[in-house]
């Protein structure tokens, strides 16, 4: 079958002869990837044996539902991270001494890789704010109630 051989584009990016990007297993598939696959299917189908268009509509509806669940999960992660602001946490990431980072969450934000937490940590004797993935938060450290 022609067009299946992978060629290298810009070094690391691999694509078919027609320019369709080849993704690694486990990479997320976004809406644009689905539309590229759909376009490739439509442009390469046999005109004498065309597929039923209702299948494409059903696939698009399933994909839209999946995208909404992904967005909901992202929003829940953001809300969960926001509840940590001002609280001391322990992280699954180790510092240069091999010990887990601990510190107070100072802020959160979203980027293309997900929800990030800015944690005030001590590194090399200096207090800095370092960003970590929200998933790396292991636990919230209990603080004893202050008595007056």
Buried (B, 14 or more C-beta within 10 A) or exposed (E): EEEEEEEEEEEEEBBBEEEBEEEEEEEEEEEEBBEBEBEBEEEEEEEEEEEEEEEEEEBBEEBEEEEEEEEEEEEEBBEEBEEBEEEBBBBEBEBEEEEBBBBBBBBBEBEEEEBBBBBBBEEEEEEEBBEBBBEBBBEEEEEEEEEE
